[in-house]
């Protein structure tokens, strides 16, 4: 989303409290479409969007295949899971 069109930028805590105190939260999609809570709006779109393809899971499996190589066969399952998680979510760090 483009930040240049944001009419107001509030503190995330202020936005969260405004959301909790807003009595008109009937239809989820309509609420966020018309919402002025820009920080929470972006977060909700990121968290609740439905993927249109299987590309993200295919990419995650590809990363997993690269991590678990012939030389890393003694790796613990937890370490493997942690490395895949970090690799897939590295953009968020």
Jmol script that loads the backbone (N, CA, C; Angstrom):
load data "model"
ATOM      1  N   UNK A   1       0.840  -1.186   0.000  1.00  0.00           N
ATOM      2  CA  UNK A   1       0.000   0.000   0.000  1.00  0.00           C
ATOM      3  C   UNK A   1       0.877   1.237   0.000  1.00  0.00           C
ATOM      4  N   UNK A   2       0.377   2.304  -0.556  1.00  0.00           N
ATOM      5  CA  UNK A   2       1.117   3.554  -0.668  1.00  0.00           C
ATOM      6  C   UNK A   2       0.870   4.413   0.561  1.00  0.00           C
ATOM      7  N   UNK A   3       1.955   4.847   1.206  1.00  0.00           N
ATOM      8  CA  UNK A   3       1.837   5.675   2.411  1.00  0.00           C
ATOM      9  C   UNK A   3       1.515   7.122   2.106  1.00  0.00           C
ATOM     10  N   UNK A   4       1.674   7.563   0.853  1.00  0.00           N
ATOM     11  CA  UNK A   4       1.492   8.976   0.523  1.00  0.00           C
ATOM     12  C   UNK A   4       0.039   9.429   0.591  1.00  0.00           C
ATOM     13  N   UNK A   5      -0.911   8.484   0.548  1.00  0.00           N
ATOM     14  CA  UNK A   5      -2.329   8.847   0.577  1.00  0.00           C
ATOM     15  C   UNK A   5      -2.912   8.839   1.983  1.00  0.00           C
ATOM     16  N   UNK A   6      -2.110   8.547   2.978  1.00  0.00           N
ATOM     17  CA  UNK A   6      -2.611   8.515   4.347  1.00  0.00           C
ATOM     18  C   UNK A   6      -2.975   9.919   4.796  1.00  0.00           C
ATOM     19  N   UNK A   7      -4.251  10.103   5.150  1.00  0.00           N
ATOM     20  CA  UNK A   7      -4.687  11.430   5.572  1.00  0.00           C
ATOM     21  C   UNK A   7      -4.240  11.729   6.999  1.00  0.00           C
ATOM     22  N   UNK A   8      -4.255  10.710   7.845  1.00  0.00           N
ATOM     23  CA  UNK A   8      -3.801  10.905   9.217  1.00  0.00           C
ATOM     24  C   UNK A   8      -2.956   9.709   9.619  1.00  0.00           C
ATOM     25  N   UNK A   9      -1.929   9.957  10.361  1.00  0.00           N
ATOM     26  CA  UNK A   9      -1.107   8.885  10.894  1.00  0.00           C
ATOM     27  C   UNK A   9      -1.129   9.006  12.403  1.00  0.00           C
ATOM     28  N   UNK A  10      -1.707   8.001  13.043  1.00  0.00           N
ATOM     29  CA  UNK A  10      -1.831   7.999  14.490  1.00  0.00           C
ATOM     30  C   UNK A  10      -0.830   7.037  15.108  1.00  0.00           C
ATOM     31  N   UNK A  11      -0.640   7.180  16.382  1.00  0.00           N
ATOM     32  CA  UNK A  11       0.144   6.234  17.150  1.00  0.00           C
ATOM     33  C   UNK A  11      -0.590   4.890  17.120  1.00  0.00           C
ATOM     34  N   UNK A  12       0.115   3.759  16.939  1.00  0.00           N
ATOM     35  CA  UNK A  12      -0.567   2.461  16.891  1.00  0.00           C
ATOM     36  C   UNK A  12      -1.439   2.184  18.115  1.00  0.00           C
ATOM     37  N   UNK A  13      -1.009   2.619  19.287  1.00  0.00           N
ATOM     38  CA  UNK A  13      -1.807   2.411  20.498  1.00  0.00           C
ATOM     39  C   UNK A  13      -3.108   3.199  20.432  1.00  0.00           C
ATOM     40  N   UNK A  14      -3.040   4.416  19.933  1.00  0.00           N
ATOM     41  CA  UNK A  14      -4.237   5.246  19.785  1.00  0.00           C
ATOM     42  C   UNK A  14      -5.184   4.601  18.780  1.00  0.00           C
ATOM     43  N   UNK A  15      -4.639   4.113  17.658  1.00  0.00           N
ATOM     44  CA  UNK A  15      -5.478   3.457  16.652  1.00  0.00           C
ATOM     45  C   UNK A  15      -6.140   2.211  17.220  1.00  0.00           C
ATOM     46  N   UNK A  16      -5.392   1.399  17.964  1.00  0.00           N
ATOM     47  CA  UNK A  16      -5.941   0.176  18.533  1.00  0.00           C
ATOM     48  C   UNK A  16      -7.076   0.486  19.498  1.00  0.00           C
ATOM     49  N   UNK A  17      -6.889   1.481  20.342  1.00  0.00           N
ATOM     50  CA  UNK A  17      -7.952   1.885  21.272  1.00  0.00           C
ATOM     51  C   UNK A  17      -9.162   2.435  20.527  1.00  0.00           C
ATOM     52  N   UNK A  18      -8.935   3.185  19.456  1.00  0.00           N
ATOM     53  CA  UNK A  18     -10.044   3.702  18.647  1.00  0.00           C
ATOM     54  C   UNK A  18     -10.826   2.551  18.028  1.00  0.00           C
ATOM     55  N   UNK A  19     -10.119   1.523  17.567  1.00  0.00           N
ATOM     56  CA  UNK A  19     -10.777   0.348  16.987  1.00  0.00           C
ATOM     57  C   UNK A  19     -11.622  -0.379  18.034  1.00  0.00           C
ATOM     58  N   UNK A  20     -11.052  -0.586  19.208  1.00  0.00           N
ATOM     59  CA  UNK A  20     -11.784  -1.294  20.262  1.00  0.00           C
ATOM     60  C   UNK A  20     -13.015  -0.527  20.725  1.00  0.00           C
ATOM     61  N   UNK A  21     -12.957   0.802  20.677  1.00  0.00           N
ATOM     62  CA  UNK A  21     -14.077   1.622  21.139  1.00  0.00           C
ATOM     63  C   UNK A  21     -15.067   1.979  20.040  1.00  0.00           C
ATOM     64  N   UNK A  22     -14.810   1.557  18.812  1.00  0.00           N
ATOM     65  CA  UNK A  22     -15.706   1.861  17.697  1.00  0.00           C
ATOM     66  C   UNK A  22     -16.897   0.899  17.724  1.00  0.00           C
ATOM     67  N   UNK A  23     -18.113   1.406  17.898  1.00  0.00           N
ATOM     68  CA  UNK A  23     -19.278   0.529  17.988  1.00  0.00           C
ATOM     69  C   UNK A  23     -19.715  -0.043  16.635  1.00  0.00           C
ATOM     70  N   UNK A  24     -19.259   0.535  15.532  1.00  0.00           N
ATOM     71  CA  UNK A  24     -19.709   0.106  14.203  1.00  0.00           C
ATOM     72  C   UNK A  24     -18.651  -0.797  13.573  1.00  0.00           C
ATOM     73  N   UNK A  25     -18.681  -2.076  13.951  1.00  0.00           N
ATOM     74  CA  UNK A  25     -17.778  -3.063  13.360  1.00  0.00           C
ATOM     75  C   UNK A  25     -18.609  -4.261  12.935  1.00  0.00           C
ATOM     76  N   UNK A  26     -19.546  -4.060  12.028  1.00  0.00           N
ATOM     77  CA  UNK A  26     -20.451  -5.135  11.668  1.00  0.00           C
ATOM     78  C   UNK A  26     -19.896  -6.021  10.557  1.00  0.00           C
ATOM     79  N   UNK A  27     -19.587  -5.444   9.406  1.00  0.00           N
ATOM     80  CA  UNK A  27     -19.072  -6.230   8.289  1.00  0.00           C
ATOM     81  C   UNK A  27     -17.578  -5.958   8.142  1.00  0.00           C
ATOM     82  N   UNK A  28     -16.796  -6.994   8.319  1.00  0.00           N
ATOM     83  CA  UNK A  28     -15.344  -6.892   8.358  1.00  0.00           C
ATOM     84  C   UNK A  28     -14.771  -6.139   7.156  1.00  0.00           C
ATOM     85  N   UNK A  29     -15.097  -6.552   5.938  1.00  0.00           N
ATOM     86  CA  UNK A  29     -14.499  -5.937   4.743  1.00  0.00           C
ATOM     87  C   UNK A  29     -14.923  -4.481   4.580  1.00  0.00           C
ATOM     88  N   UNK A  30     -16.182  -4.171   4.825  1.00  0.00           N
ATOM     89  CA  UNK A  30     -16.644  -2.782   4.722  1.00  0.00           C
ATOM     90  C   UNK A  30     -15.982  -1.897   5.770  1.00  0.00           C
ATOM     91  N   UNK A  31     -15.838  -2.437   6.963  1.00  0.00           N
ATOM     92  CA  UNK A  31     -15.221  -1.656   8.037  1.00  0.00           C
ATOM     93  C   UNK A  31     -13.811  -1.232   7.648  1.00  0.00           C
ATOM     94  N   UNK A  32     -12.993  -2.166   7.193  1.00  0.00           N
ATOM     95  CA  UNK A  32     -11.602  -1.841   6.875  1.00  0.00           C
ATOM     96  C   UNK A  32     -11.487  -1.028   5.599  1.00  0.00           C
ATOM     97  N   UNK A  33     -12.412  -1.202   4.661  1.00  0.00           N
ATOM     98  CA  UNK A  33     -12.374  -0.417   3.429  1.00  0.00           C
ATOM     99  C   UNK A  33     -12.581   1.068   3.731  1.00  0.00           C
ATOM    100  N   UNK A  34     -13.462   1.383   4.667  1.00  0.00           N
ATOM    101  CA  UNK A  34     -13.788   2.773   4.992  1.00  0.00           C
ATOM    102  C   UNK A  34     -13.035   3.307   6.218  1.00  0.00           C
ATOM    103  N   UNK A  35     -12.221   2.476   6.826  1.00  0.00           N
ATOM    104  CA  UNK A  35     -11.537   2.864   8.060  1.00  0.00           C
ATOM    105  C   UNK A  35     -10.474   3.932   7.836  1.00  0.00           C
ATOM    106  N   UNK A  36     -10.337   4.826   8.827  1.00  0.00           N
ATOM    107  CA  UNK A  36      -9.287   5.840   8.827  1.00  0.00           C
ATOM    108  C   UNK A  36      -8.102   5.412   9.699  1.00  0.00           C
ATOM    109  N   UNK A  37      -8.173   4.219  10.247  1.00  0.00           N
ATOM    110  CA  UNK A  37      -7.100   3.690  11.093  1.00  0.00           C
ATOM    111  C   UNK A  37      -6.053   3.046  10.187  1.00  0.00           C
ATOM    112  N   UNK A  38      -5.193   3.872   9.609  1.00  0.00           N
ATOM    113  CA  UNK A  38      -4.307   3.425   8.543  1.00  0.00           C
ATOM    114  C   UNK A  38      -3.311   2.343   8.953  1.00  0.00           C
ATOM    115  N   UNK A  39      -2.754   2.435  10.137  1.00  0.00           N
ATOM    116  CA  UNK A  39      -1.782   1.430  10.573  1.00  0.00           C
ATOM    117  C   UNK A  39      -2.465   0.077  10.737  1.00  0.00           C
ATOM    118  N   UNK A  40      -3.591   0.055  11.429  1.00  0.00           N
ATOM    119  CA  UNK A  40      -4.320  -1.198  11.625  1.00  0.00           C
ATOM    120  C   UNK A  40      -4.901  -1.718  10.315  1.00  0.00           C
ATOM    121  N   UNK A  41      -5.289  -0.825   9.428  1.00  0.00           N
ATOM    122  CA  UNK A  41      -5.832  -1.214   8.130  1.00  0.00           C
ATOM    123  C   UNK A  41      -4.787  -1.999   7.340  1.00  0.00           C
ATOM    124  N   UNK A  42      -3.564  -1.491   7.305  1.00  0.00           N
ATOM    125  CA  UNK A  42      -2.481  -2.178   6.591  1.00  0.00           C
ATOM    126  C   UNK A  42      -2.173  -3.524   7.234  1.00  0.00           C
ATOM    127  N   UNK A  43      -2.162  -3.552   8.556  1.00  0.00           N
ATOM    128  CA  UNK A  43      -1.884  -4.792   9.268  1.00  0.00           C
ATOM    129  C   UNK A  43      -2.971  -5.828   8.998  1.00  0.00           C
ATOM    130  N   UNK A  44      -4.228  -5.422   9.025  1.00  0.00           N
ATOM    131  CA  UNK A  44      -5.321  -6.367   8.785  1.00  0.00           C
ATOM    132  C   UNK A  44      -5.282  -6.900   7.358  1.00  0.00           C
ATOM    133  N   UNK A  45      -4.930  -6.059   6.399  1.00  0.00           N
ATOM    134  CA  UNK A  45      -4.831  -6.526   5.015  1.00  0.00           C
ATOM    135  C   UNK A  45      -3.706  -7.546   4.875  1.00  0.00           C
ATOM    136  N   UNK A  46      -2.617  -7.322   5.573  1.00  0.00           N
ATOM    137  CA  UNK A  46      -1.474  -8.247   5.507  1.00  0.00           C
ATOM    138  C   UNK A  46      -1.816  -9.576   6.179  1.00  0.00           C
ATOM    139  N   UNK A  47      -2.491  -9.520   7.330  1.00  0.00           N
ATOM    140  CA  UNK A  47      -2.771 -10.731   8.089  1.00  0.00           C
ATOM    141  C   UNK A  47      -3.934 -11.551   7.539  1.00  0.00           C
ATOM    142  N   UNK A  48      -4.967 -10.881   7.026  1.00  0.00           N
ATOM    143  CA  UNK A  48      -6.186 -11.588   6.666  1.00  0.00           C
ATOM    144  C   UNK A  48      -6.405 -11.746   5.166  1.00  0.00           C
ATOM    145  N   UNK A  49      -5.399 -11.430   4.368  1.00  0.00           N
ATOM    146  CA  UNK A  49      -5.524 -11.604   2.923  1.00  0.00           C
ATOM    147  C   UNK A  49      -5.408 -13.086   2.570  1.00  0.00           C
ATOM    148  N   UNK A  50      -6.195 -13.502   1.596  1.00  0.00           N
ATOM    149  CA  UNK A  50      -6.159 -14.883   1.128  1.00  0.00           C
ATOM    150  C   UNK A  50      -5.234 -14.957  -0.075  1.00  0.00           C
ATOM    151  N   UNK A  51      -4.321 -15.915  -0.056  1.00  0.00           N
ATOM    152  CA  UNK A  51      -3.402 -16.091  -1.175  1.00  0.00           C
ATOM    153  C   UNK A  51      -4.167 -16.606  -2.389  1.00  0.00           C
ATOM    154  N   UNK A  52      -3.884 -16.033  -3.547  1.00  0.00           N
ATOM    155  CA  UNK A  52      -4.563 -16.426  -4.779  1.00  0.00           C
ATOM    156  C   UNK A  52      -3.885 -17.612  -5.452  1.00  0.00           C
ATOM    157  N   UNK A  53      -2.708 -17.985  -4.994  1.00  0.00           N
ATOM    158  CA  UNK A  53      -2.000 -19.108  -5.610  1.00  0.00           C
ATOM    159  C   UNK A  53      -1.244 -19.890  -4.547  1.00  0.00           C
ATOM    160  N   UNK A  54      -0.640 -20.989  -4.990  1.00  0.00           N
ATOM    161  CA  UNK A  54       0.140 -21.819  -4.070  1.00  0.00           C
ATOM    162  C   UNK A  54       1.619 -21.457  -4.097  1.00  0.00           C
ATOM    163  N   UNK A  55       1.961 -20.353  -4.732  1.00  0.00           N
ATOM    164  CA  UNK A  55       3.361 -19.954  -4.868  1.00  0.00           C
ATOM    165  C   UNK A  55       4.086 -19.821  -3.529  1.00  0.00           C
ATOM    166  N   UNK A  56       3.508 -19.190  -2.500  1.00  0.00           N
ATOM    167  CA  UNK A  56       4.246 -19.060  -1.233  1.00  0.00           C
ATOM    168  C   UNK A  56       4.644 -20.402  -0.617  1.00  0.00           C
ATOM    169  N   UNK A  57       3.749 -21.384  -0.644  1.00  0.00           N
ATOM    170  CA  UNK A  57       4.098 -22.687  -0.053  1.00  0.00           C
ATOM    171  C   UNK A  57       5.130 -23.398  -0.912  1.00  0.00           C
ATOM    172  N   UNK A  58       5.035 -23.251  -2.232  1.00  0.00           N
ATOM    173  CA  UNK A  58       6.037 -23.854  -3.113  1.00  0.00           C
ATOM    174  C   UNK A  58       7.408 -23.236  -2.860  1.00  0.00           C
ATOM    175  N   UNK A  59       7.441 -21.942  -2.639  1.00  0.00           N
ATOM    176  CA  UNK A  59       8.696 -21.259  -2.337  1.00  0.00           C
ATOM    177  C   UNK A  59       9.261 -21.743  -0.999  1.00  0.00           C
ATOM    178  N   UNK A  60       8.391 -21.921  -0.008  1.00  0.00           N
ATOM    179  CA  UNK A  60       8.837 -22.407   1.304  1.00  0.00           C
ATOM    180  C   UNK A  60       9.411 -23.817   1.194  1.00  0.00           C
ATOM    181  N   UNK A  61       8.762 -24.672   0.417  1.00  0.00           N
ATOM    182  CA  UNK A  61       9.274 -26.030   0.232  1.00  0.00           C
ATOM    183  C   UNK A  61      10.606 -26.021  -0.505  1.00  0.00           C
ATOM    184  N   UNK A  62      10.763 -25.110  -1.445  1.00  0.00           N
ATOM    185  CA  UNK A  62      12.030 -24.975  -2.159  1.00  0.00           C
ATOM    186  C   UNK A  62      13.148 -24.566  -1.201  1.00  0.00           C
ATOM    187  N   UNK A  63      12.859 -23.597  -0.328  1.00  0.00           N
ATOM    188  CA  UNK A  63      13.850 -23.182   0.675  1.00  0.00           C
ATOM    189  C   UNK A  63      14.193 -24.348   1.603  1.00  0.00           C
ATOM    190  N   UNK A  64      13.181 -25.118   1.986  1.00  0.00           N
ATOM    191  CA  UNK A  64      13.416 -26.262   2.868  1.00  0.00           C
ATOM    192  C   UNK A  64      14.341 -27.271   2.198  1.00  0.00           C
ATOM    193  N   UNK A  65      14.135 -27.498   0.903  1.00  0.00           N
ATOM    194  CA  UNK A  65      15.002 -28.417   0.171  1.00  0.00           C
ATOM    195  C   UNK A  65      16.434 -27.934   0.108  1.00  0.00           C
ATOM    196  N   UNK A  66      16.626 -26.631  -0.005  1.00  0.00           N
ATOM    197  CA  UNK A  66      17.982 -26.079  -0.038  1.00  0.00           C
ATOM    198  C   UNK A  66      18.662 -26.169   1.329  1.00  0.00           C
ATOM    199  N   UNK A  67      17.877 -26.023   2.386  1.00  0.00           N
ATOM    200  CA  UNK A  67      18.439 -26.071   3.742  1.00  0.00           C
ATOM    201  C   UNK A  67      18.842 -27.494   4.123  1.00  0.00           C
ATOM    202  N   UNK A  68      18.002 -28.467   3.782  1.00  0.00           N
ATOM    203  CA  UNK A  68      18.285 -29.858   4.146  1.00  0.00           C
ATOM    204  C   UNK A  68      19.045 -30.524   3.003  1.00  0.00           C
ATOM    205  N   UNK A  69      20.345 -30.398   3.025  1.00  0.00           N
ATOM    206  CA  UNK A  69      21.187 -30.976   1.976  1.00  0.00           C
ATOM    207  C   UNK A  69      21.834 -32.267   2.473  1.00  0.00           C
ATOM    208  N   UNK A  70      22.594 -32.935   1.594  1.00  0.00           N
ATOM    209  CA  UNK A  70      23.277 -34.176   1.958  1.00  0.00           C
ATOM    210  C   UNK A  70      24.234 -33.976   3.134  1.00  0.00           C
ATOM    211  N   UNK A  71      24.840 -32.809   3.228  1.00  0.00           N
ATOM    212  CA  UNK A  71      25.806 -32.554   4.297  1.00  0.00           C
ATOM    213  C   UNK A  71      25.127 -32.189   5.612  1.00  0.00           C
ATOM    214  N   UNK A  72      23.843 -31.976   5.601  1.00  0.00           N
ATOM    215  CA  UNK A  72      23.134 -31.558   6.821  1.00  0.00           C
ATOM    216  C   UNK A  72      22.135 -32.614   7.287  1.00  0.00           C
ATOM    217  N   UNK A  73      22.396 -33.862   7.055  1.00  0.00           N
ATOM    218  CA  UNK A  73      21.429 -34.904   7.407  1.00  0.00           C
ATOM    219  C   UNK A  73      21.314 -35.136   8.909  1.00  0.00           C
ATOM    220  N   UNK A  74      22.289 -34.702   9.687  1.00  0.00           N
ATOM    221  CA  UNK A  74      22.238 -34.888  11.145  1.00  0.00           C
ATOM    222  C   UNK A  74      21.573 -33.724  11.866  1.00  0.00           C
ATOM    223  N   UNK A  75      21.003 -32.803  11.130  1.00  0.00           N
ATOM    224  CA  UNK A  75      20.359 -31.628  11.719  1.00  0.00           C
ATOM    225  C   UNK A  75      19.106 -32.049  12.485  1.00  0.00           C
ATOM    226  N   UNK A  76      18.909 -31.454  13.646  1.00  0.00           N
ATOM    227  CA  UNK A  76      17.699 -31.764  14.418  1.00  0.00           C
ATOM    228  C   UNK A  76      16.472 -31.179  13.717  1.00  0.00           C
ATOM    229  N   UNK A  77      15.325 -31.778  14.001  1.00  0.00           N
ATOM    230  CA  UNK A  77      14.080 -31.311  13.381  1.00  0.00           C
ATOM    231  C   UNK A  77      13.768 -29.875  13.786  1.00  0.00           C
ATOM    232  N   UNK A  78      14.007 -29.545  15.050  1.00  0.00           N
ATOM    233  CA  UNK A  78      13.716 -28.187  15.525  1.00  0.00           C
ATOM    234  C   UNK A  78      14.612 -27.157  14.848  1.00  0.00           C
ATOM    235  N   UNK A  79      15.892 -27.472  14.695  1.00  0.00           N
ATOM    236  CA  UNK A  79      16.802 -26.554  14.006  1.00  0.00           C
ATOM    237  C   UNK A  79      16.366 -26.369  12.557  1.00  0.00           C
ATOM    238  N   UNK A  80      15.981 -27.472  11.908  1.00  0.00           N
ATOM    239  CA  UNK A  80      15.491 -27.402  10.528  1.00  0.00           C
ATOM    240  C   UNK A  80      14.266 -26.489  10.430  1.00  0.00           C
ATOM    241  N   UNK A  81      13.300 -26.676  11.326  1.00  0.00           N
ATOM    242  CA  UNK A  81      12.092 -25.838  11.326  1.00  0.00           C
ATOM    243  C   UNK A  81      12.442 -24.365  11.548  1.00  0.00           C
ATOM    244  N   UNK A  82      13.344 -24.121  12.477  1.00  0.00           N
ATOM    245  CA  UNK A  82      13.751 -22.740  12.772  1.00  0.00           C
ATOM    246  C   UNK A  82      14.421 -22.089  11.569  1.00  0.00           C
ATOM    247  N   UNK A  83      15.313 -22.831  10.894  1.00  0.00           N
ATOM    248  CA  UNK A  83      16.002 -22.282   9.725  1.00  0.00           C
ATOM    249  C   UNK A  83      15.036 -21.996   8.576  1.00  0.00           C
ATOM    250  N   UNK A  84      14.090 -22.907   8.348  1.00  0.00           N
ATOM    251  CA  UNK A  84      13.089 -22.680   7.295  1.00  0.00           C
ATOM    252  C   UNK A  84      12.232 -21.470   7.652  1.00  0.00           C
ATOM    253  N   UNK A  85      11.801 -21.373   8.899  1.00  0.00           N
ATOM    254  CA  UNK A  85      10.992 -20.233   9.338  1.00  0.00           C
ATOM    255  C   UNK A  85      11.728 -18.919   9.110  1.00  0.00           C
ATOM    256  N   UNK A  86      12.993 -18.875   9.520  1.00  0.00           N
ATOM    257  CA  UNK A  86      13.781 -17.649   9.346  1.00  0.00           C
ATOM    258  C   UNK A  86      13.978 -17.312   7.871  1.00  0.00           C
ATOM    259  N   UNK A  87      14.231 -18.319   7.062  1.00  0.00           N
ATOM    260  CA  UNK A  87      14.459 -18.078   5.628  1.00  0.00           C
ATOM    261  C   UNK A  87      13.187 -17.561   4.953  1.00  0.00           C
ATOM    262  N   UNK A  88      12.058 -18.159   5.250  1.00  0.00           N
ATOM    263  CA  UNK A  88      10.791 -17.763   4.620  1.00  0.00           C
ATOM    264  C   UNK A  88      10.356 -16.377   5.088  1.00  0.00           C
ATOM    265  N   UNK A  89      10.655 -16.030   6.335  1.00  0.00           N
ATOM    266  CA  UNK A  89      10.205 -14.757   6.906  1.00  0.00           C
ATOM    267  C   UNK A  89      11.304 -13.708   7.004  1.00  0.00           C
ATOM    268  N   UNK A  90      12.373 -13.862   6.270  1.00  0.00           N
ATOM    269  CA  UNK A  90      13.503 -12.938   6.395  1.00  0.00           C
ATOM    270  C   UNK A  90      13.142 -11.510   6.013  1.00  0.00           C
ATOM    271  N   UNK A  91      12.139 -11.321   5.167  1.00  0.00           N
ATOM    272  CA  UNK A  91      11.727  -9.957   4.789  1.00  0.00           C
ATOM    273  C   UNK A  91      11.110  -9.202   5.964  1.00  0.00           C
ATOM    274  N   UNK A  92      10.597  -9.931   6.928  1.00  0.00           N
ATOM    275  CA  UNK A  92       9.950  -9.305   8.084  1.00  0.00           C
ATOM    276  C   UNK A  92      10.951  -8.878   9.151  1.00  0.00           C
ATOM    277  N   UNK A  93      12.177  -9.373   9.059  1.00  0.00           N
ATOM    278  CA  UNK A  93      13.181  -9.050  10.081  1.00  0.00           C
ATOM    279  C   UNK A  93      13.765  -7.690   9.881  1.00  0.00           C
TER     280      UNK A  93
END
end "model"
wireframe off; spacefill off
backbone 0.3
color backbone group
